[in-house]
Amino acid sequence: MQEQENQVYSSVDIFRFLVRNYKPIIALTLIGAIASIIIALSITPKYKSAIVIFPASTSSISKALLTDMSMTPKDIMKFGEEEETEQLMQILQSDEITARIIQKYKLLNHYKIDSGSKFYKTALLNEYYDNVSIKKTEFQAIEIKVMDTDPEYAALIANDIAALLDSVYNKIQKDRSFKALEIVEKVYSDQKTFVDGLKDSIISISVGKSSIYNSMAKQLDEEIVHLSLLKSKLNEAKVDAFQDLPHKYIVNPAQVSEKKAYPVRWLIVVVSTISTFVFALFFLLILERFKAIKKELAINNIPSDKIV
């Protein structure tokens, strides 16, 4: 019973408080609403474009197309899984792709950053990463999202980041592929020279030395098999070194947006207005409570500065 009376009393008190202070509450709320409208209108709108890609299952043409039939071949058309997705994520976020995009689109000027400032590079990268988002989706795809004040820039940058993926990936692979090719070429050349020498030796002893001839002929057969395997490896190394294979499938290319994505002005106004209203309530409640305490102290002749 007592709890119900306290609840009624509290409700009545709140209602009386609102009635007594409705003017300053409304005034403060209106000020907050007007300020939020001005701020929302002053924010430069940004447009969003996004491209969604899937990784390919294999990044080696030789493994996909020239694999020995005794081995399980790679499916060149299959989508990649988590490992391939993580690899592409690392390359998409690499400094090389970032630097190429910044240079191509002159983002230092586009973002209106003063090149004479002490930390202009940090400011440029912060602005870039604020506008460019690269995230993995729940289906192991990758979404490249770009926000920009120019809708065409947003679409172009998003598509170019995806396009640069193959270029940078192939560059990394080719550095390794050419070194591998040099090694295989050297080994193959040495083996071929050895086989040719062995053939010449067999021809020179083909008369009158049947036991040695048979032994060398058997060795020659084994070395020719080895040479054949090296030839296959050489062909694979050449394919990997001189051919390019796309490392992604484009699901949805980035399109030029016709509608701004940021800011959502009505949401800014609504949230700011509600926040101002709540702040006004708490401020006036505290102010009224302070006045009540001060009045009570005055009645009891207790100086307010004596309160601990």
N, C-alpha and C positions, 0 to 999 in steps of 0.2 A: 504493500500500500504506500509506504513511504517512498519507495523507488519510483512508483508511478507519479506521485506528487512532484518529485524532483524533476522527472522528465517533463511534466507539464510546465513546471516553473521555468525550466531551462528553455523550453520552446517559447514560452511567453516572453522571457527575457530577450531572446534572440530577435523575436518579432519587434519588441519595443526598441531594441538597439537599431534595427534596420529603419524603423519609422523615424527615430531621432536623427539618424545620420544619412538618410537617403540622398540628401543633396550632395554632400561631399563624396559619397560613394559613386553616385552617377557622374559627378564632375570628373573624378579621377579615372573612372572607367572610360568616359568619353575622350579624355586626354590620351589615355593609352591606346584607344582604338584609332584616333586620328594619327597619333605618332606611328602606329604600326602600318597604317595605310600609306603614309608618306615613305616610310622605310621600304615597304613592299614595292611601291612604284619606282623607287630609286635603284633597286637591284637590277643589274643588267641580266636579261633573260638568257638562258642557255638551252641549246637543243641537243638531243641525245640521238646517237646512231650506234648500232651494235651489229656485230657479225659473229655468227656461231660456226665453229669448225670442229671436226672430229679428227683425231690423229689416225694416220695409216698404221697398219699392223706391222709393216716392215719398212726399213729405210735402206735396204740393200737390194739393188736390182739383181745382182748375181745370185743372192740367196733365194730370191723370189722366182727367177726365171731359169737359172742355169744350175740349179741344185741337182746332184746325182739322183737318179730315179730310185736308187736303193734307200734314199733318205726321204723323210717326210717333207714335201715342198712347202714353202711359205705361201699363204694365200695373199696375193698382191691386192685383192679387192676387199679384204677384211678390214673392219675398223680396229683401231688399236685399243688397248686396255689401259689400266691405271698407270703402268710404268711408262708407256708411250705418252700418255697425257701429261705426266709430271715432267718428262723430258721437254715437251713442247712448251710447257709453262715456263721453264727455266730460260729457254731461248727467247720467248716472247718478251720476257722481263729483262733481257740482257742489256748491258750498256750500249752494245753496238746498235741494236734496233732503236733504242731510245735516242742515241746520238744522230742516227740517220733521219729519224722523223723530225727532230728538233731543227736540224740543218735544212732539210728539204722545205719545210713549211715556215722557216724563219720565225720560230715560236718566240724567240726573245723579243722581237718587235710585235708579234701578234698578241702576246700576253702583256705588252706595254711595260716591260721590265727595263729599268735603267741599267745599261751595260757598264756605266761608270761607277755603280755602287759597289761596295766592298764585297758583299756576299751575293752578287747577282746570279752566280751559278746555282747556289743553293735555292734561291728564290725561284729560279727557272725550273729546277727539278721538282720542287714542291708543287708548283703550279701544274706541271705536267702530270704528276702522279695524282693530283686532285681531280684532274680531268680525264685521265685514262685509267680504266679499271680492267684487269685481266683476271678472270675467275673461272674455276672449274665448276661445271654444273653437276647435278646429281646423276646424270647419265654418262659421265666421263667425257663430255664435250667441253669445249672452252669458249667462253663468251668474252669478246673484246668490246668493251663499251667506252665510247668517247663522248664527252660533253664539251660543247664549244658555243661561243656566242654567234658563230657563223655555222648554219646548218650544213652547208656544203663542206666546210673544213672538217666537221665532225665525221661525216661519211667517208671523206677521202682519207683521213688519218686512220680510221678504223680498218678500212680495206687495205691500206698500205702496210699497216703493221702485220696483217695476216700474209700479205704478199711477200714481205721481207723475211718471213719465217723460213721459206724454202731456200732463199738466197744464203742466209746466215747458216742454216743447218747444213746445206751442201758444202759451204766453205769449210766448215769444221770437219766434215767427213773427208773432203778432198785432201786436206792437209795430211790426213792419215792414209788415205787411199794411195796417193802418189808415192809415199814412202814405202808402203807395202808393195806397190808395183815395182819399184826399183829393186827391192829385195828378191822378189819372185823372178824378175828378168835376169838378175845376176845368177841365181841358182839354176834357172832353166838353161841359161847360156853355158854354164860350166858343165851341166849334165849332158847337154847336146855335144859339146866338145869331147867329153869323155866317151860317149857312145860312138861318135865318129872315129875316134882313135881306136876304140875296141874293134870296130868293124875293119879298119885297115889292118890291125894286128891279125885278125882271124883270116883275112884274105892272104896275108903273107905266109901263114903256116898251114894253109888248107891242104897242102900236099905232104904226106908222110908223117904227120904228127897227129894221128886221129884222137888220142886221149886228151891231149892239150886242146885240140880243136873243139872237141865235144864239151869240155869244161868251159872254154871261153864262149862257145855258142850259147850254153845255158845261162852264163852270166849276162851275155848280151840281151837275151830275151827278158831277163829280170830288169836290166837297166832301161830297156825300151819301155817296159810297163811303167817304171818310175818316171821316165821322161814324158810319157803320155799323161800321167797324173799331174806333173808339173805344168804341162801345156794347158790342161783344164784350169788349173789355178791361175795361170798367166792370163787366160781369157777372162776369168772372173775378175781379176785385179784390174784389167783394162776397162771392163764394163763399169766397175765401181768408180774408177778414176775419171772416165771421160763422159759418162752419162749421168743425167740428173733425173731423180724420181721425186714427184711431189710427196710431201710428208703429211698432207692434210686433205680432208674433204670439206668443202665449204657447204654448209647446210643452208645458211641464210646470209647473203652478202649485206653489208650495211647500206641503207637507203637514206636519202636526204629527208630529214624530218620536216614536216609542215607545221608542227605544233611544238611550242616550247615545253621543255620538261622541268625547268627550274627558273624562277621560284614558283611555288604554288601559292599565289598571293592570298587567295581567300583563306587558306589554312593558316598562313602567317597572321592574318588579321584576327581570325577566330581565336587562335591559341594565345596571342598577345592580349586580346581583350579579356579573355577569361582569366589569364594570369594577373592582369592589372586589377580586375574585380576582386580576386582572392587576396591580392596584396593589400588592396584598400581596406578590405574587411579586417584583416589581421592588424594592420597599422592603426586603424581607428579603435579596435578592441583594446590594443595595448595602450593607446593614448588615453582612452576612457578609464581603463584600469589604473593607470598612473595618476590621473586626476582624482580618482576615488581614494586612492591611498594617501595622496597629498592632503586631501580634505580631511580624512580621518586623523592624520597626524596633527593637522592644525587644531582640530577639535580637542585633542588630547595634549596640546601644547608640547609636542615632540618635534624638534627640528629635523627636517628631512635629511640633513647631512649627517645625522647621528645613526642613521639606519645602516647596518652592516649588510 
